[in-house]
Amino acid sequence: MSMNFDIVIDSHDDSIDMKTGLETFKGVSDATRIIVESILSDNVVKRQSYKSNVRTNLKQTFKGSYGLMYNLEIYDTSLKDKFNQIGQKTFAEIMTYFINESLFLESENLSSQAERIIEKFGDNNSEDLIQQLRASPLNNIHKTPTVFEHNVKINFRKSQKTSTQIAKFDSNTAESLRATIADEGYDITASITRFNIFTGNGRLLVKNTSQTVAFGFKKKYGDINIDAKRKFSTNLNENNGLPQNKWKYLKINVLPIQLQDGKIIKYIVTRLCSE
């Protein structure tokens, strides 16, 4: 059983430098293999080769923008059985989730199966996988958006006529790879607008602002006190359906992750302050 994908560079009528394009394609291949093999083996893959049990293979190209069709093949029987049990649709969700987490982007709500798999994968493995993606594959993918300002898309091909976008890369997502975390934290007053009880990630709205920001915990989520977890989920539930002027807030100590222009794209929660 193989999983089919395509990569599209929205180049319009412009030509693409071959070296830059190949680096982007390599980044997509590496990201696909690293995520899938790590989930299947319950261990983050550090090195890959043409002998790996999980590989990507080039397929025929297609007309239109510059792009490639490729598929994911699994050559180990036990890994193949696990892959078939999870299913292609769920793996597409998981790929989107880890790419979005690596770029500090908000994900759609995950299916219960995808949530269970990510929870089982564990906090340490998830963080290692995100760092591995940021270290090389995502940098390579962004060579084309950075050099030529052409967007890159990865699509999961359900059939010849049907596909689902897994990820889109552009100059804005390229900036996320250069984000830095502050050395010192500070307190914020915020409401929880989204919270994943399996991963501990979510989004919050700082009081008197209009845009939500991603957040996660500095500690492993499994080590967070159950009372603190409940306060986050309770705040979300209490505000659900209420007008914003009736919302309740939490006081949280955070370390901001910022872009080079100072924009905050994620808060790392260090502790919940006493009320």
C-alpha positions in Angstrom: 0.0 0.0 0.0 1.4 3.4 -1.0 0.3 6.9 -0.2 0.3 9.4 -3.1 1.2 13.1 -3.0 2.1 15.9 -5.2 4.2 19.1 -4.7 3.2 22.2 -6.6 5.3 25.4 -6.9 3.0 28.3 -7.9 5.5 29.7 -10.4 2.9 31.0 -12.9 5.0 31.7 -16.1 8.3 32.2 -14.3 11.1 29.7 -14.6 12.6 28.1 -11.4 16.3 27.8 -10.6 17.0 24.1 -10.7 19.1 23.9 -7.6 16.6 25.9 -5.5 13.7 23.8 -6.8 15.5 20.5 -6.0 16.2 21.7 -2.5 12.5 22.4 -2.0 11.6 18.9 -3.3 14.2 17.3 -1.1 12.8 19.1 1.9 9.3 17.8 1.1 10.5 14.3 0.7 12.5 14.4 4.0 9.5 15.9 5.9 7.2 13.2 4.6 9.5 10.3 5.5 10.5 11.7 8.9 6.9 12.2 10.1 5.6 8.8 8.9 8.6 6.7 9.9 8.7 8.4 13.4 5.1 7.7 14.1 5.2 4.1 12.9 8.4 3.3 14.8 7.6 5.4 17.9 11.1 6.9 17.6 12.2 10.1 15.9 14.3 9.3 12.8 17.6 11.2 12.7 19.1 9.7 9.6 17.7 8.4 6.3 19.0 6.5 3.3 17.8 4.8 0.2 17.7 1.6 2.3 15.3 3.0 4.8 12.1 1.0 5.5 10.0 4.1 4.6 10.9 5.8 1.3 9.5 8.4 -1.1 9.6 7.6 -4.8 9.3 10.0 -7.8 6.3 9.4 -10.1 5.3 11.0 -13.4 5.0 14.8 -13.5 2.0 16.8 -14.6 1.1 19.8 -16.6 0.8 23.3 -15.1 2.9 24.8 -12.4 6.3 23.3 -11.6 5.7 20.2 -9.5 6.2 16.5 -8.9 4.1 13.5 -8.1 5.6 11.2 -5.5 4.5 8.3 -3.3 5.4 7.0 0.1 6.3 3.3 0.1 6.9 1.1 3.2 9.1 -1.9 2.9 9.0 -3.3 6.4 6.1 -5.7 7.1 5.3 -4.7 10.6 5.5 -1.0 9.8 3.3 -1.6 6.8 0.7 -3.3 9.0 0.7 -0.4 11.4 0.4 2.1 8.5 -2.6 0.2 7.1 -4.2 0.1 10.6 -3.9 3.9 11.0 -4.9 4.7 7.4 -3.9 7.3 4.8 -6.5 9.9 5.9 -5.3 9.9 9.5 -1.6 10.1 8.4 -2.5 13.1 6.2 -3.9 14.8 9.4 -0.9 13.9 11.4 1.5 15.3 8.7 -0.5 18.6 8.7 -0.4 18.7 12.5 3.3 18.4 12.9 4.1 20.7 10.0 1.8 23.3 11.5 3.3 22.9 14.9 6.8 23.3 13.5 5.7 26.6 11.9 3.6 27.9 14.8 0.4 27.6 12.8 -3.1 26.8 14.0 -4.4 23.3 13.0 -7.9 22.2 12.4 -9.5 20.0 15.0 -8.0 16.5 14.8 -10.0 13.3 14.5 -10.1 11.2 17.7 -7.9 8.7 16.1 -5.2 11.2 15.1 -5.3 12.7 18.7 -4.8 9.2 20.2 -1.8 8.5 18.0 -0.2 11.8 18.8 -0.8 11.3 22.5 0.7 7.8 22.4 3.7 9.2 20.5 4.5 11.3 23.5 5.6 14.8 24.4 9.3 14.1 24.1 9.0 12.4 20.7 6.7 15.1 19.4 9.1 17.9 20.5 12.1 16.0 18.9 10.2 15.5 15.7 9.3 19.2 15.5 12.9 20.2 16.1 14.1 17.7 13.4 11.6 19.1 10.9 12.8 22.7 11.7 16.5 21.7 11.5 16.6 20.8 7.8 13.5 19.7 5.8 11.5 22.9 6.4 14.5 25.1 5.7 14.9 23.3 2.4 11.2 23.5 1.5 11.4 27.3 2.0 14.3 27.8 -0.5 11.8 28.5 -3.3 9.5 30.8 -1.4 12.5 32.7 0.0 14.5 33.1 -3.2 11.7 33.4 -5.8 8.6 34.2 -3.6 6.7 31.3 -5.1 4.4 29.4 -2.8 4.8 25.7 -2.4 2.0 23.2 -1.7 2.0 19.6 -0.6 -1.2 17.7 -1.5 -2.4 14.2 -0.5 -3.8 12.6 -3.6 -6.8 10.5 -2.6 -7.4 9.6 -6.3 -6.4 11.0 -9.7 -9.2 13.6 -9.4 -9.3 14.3 -5.7 -6.6 15.8 -3.4 -6.4 17.4 0.0 -3.9 20.1 0.8 -1.5 19.0 3.6 0.6 22.2 3.9 1.3 25.5 2.1 4.7 27.3 2.4 5.3 31.0 1.6 7.4 33.9 2.7 5.4 34.3 5.9 5.9 30.7 7.0 9.6 31.1 6.1 9.8 33.9 8.8 8.6 31.4 11.4 11.8 29.4 11.0 13.7 32.5 12.2 11.6 33.1 15.3 13.3 33.3 18.7 12.2 32.7 22.3 12.6 35.4 24.9 15.1 34.9 27.8 12.7 36.4 30.3 9.0 35.8 30.9 6.2 38.1 32.0 2.6 37.8 33.1 -0.4 38.1 30.7 -4.1 38.1 31.2 -5.8 36.0 28.6 -8.8 33.8 27.8 -8.4 30.3 26.3 -10.1 30.1 22.9 -8.9 26.6 21.9 -7.3 23.8 23.9 -6.2 20.3 23.0 -6.5 18.1 26.1 -4.2 15.5 24.6 -1.3 17.7 23.5 -1.7 20.7 25.7 -1.5 23.1 22.7 -4.0 25.7 22.0 -4.8 29.3 21.3 -5.4 32.2 23.6 -6.6 35.8 23.4 -4.8 38.4 25.5 -7.2 40.8 27.1 -7.8 44.0 25.1 -6.4 42.5 21.9 -8.2 41.1 18.8 -6.0 38.3 17.4 -5.5 34.9 19.0 -2.0 33.5 19.5 -0.8 29.9 19.8 0.4 28.6 23.2 2.0 25.5 24.6 3.6 24.5 27.9 7.3 24.7 28.8 7.1 21.5 30.8 6.1 18.2 29.2 2.3 18.2 29.2 2.2 14.9 31.1 4.0 16.6 34.0 1.6 19.5 34.3 -0.5 19.5 37.4 -4.0 18.2 36.8 -5.5 21.2 38.5 -3.7 23.6 36.1 -4.9 21.6 33.1 -8.4 21.8 34.4 -8.2 25.6 34.8 -7.3 25.9 31.1 -10.1 23.6 29.9 -12.6 25.2 32.4 -11.8 28.7 31.2 -12.5 27.6 27.6 -15.8 25.9 28.6 -17.0 28.8 30.7 -16.5 31.4 27.9 -18.1 29.2 25.3 -21.1 31.0 23.8 -20.7 34.1 25.9 -20.1 37.6 24.4 -16.5 38.7 24.8 -17.3 41.4 27.4 -18.5 38.6 29.7 -15.4 36.4 29.3 -13.4 35.2 32.3 -9.6 35.4 32.2 -6.5 33.6 33.5 -3.3 35.3 34.6 -0.4 33.3 33.1 3.4 33.7 33.1 4.7 33.2 29.6 7.9 33.3 27.4 7.0 34.8 24.0 8.3 33.4 20.7 8.8 36.3 18.4 9.5 37.0 14.7 12.3 39.4 13.8 9.8 42.2 13.5 8.7 41.7 17.1 5.4 40.0 16.3 4.6 37.3 18.8 3.5 34.0 17.2 3.4 31.7 20.3 3.5 31.9 24.1 5.3 29.2 26.1 3.4 28.9 29.4 5.7 28.6 32.4 3.1 28.7 35.1 -0.4 29.7 36.0 -0.3 32.7 38.4 -2.2 32.8 41.7 -5.5 34.6 41.4 
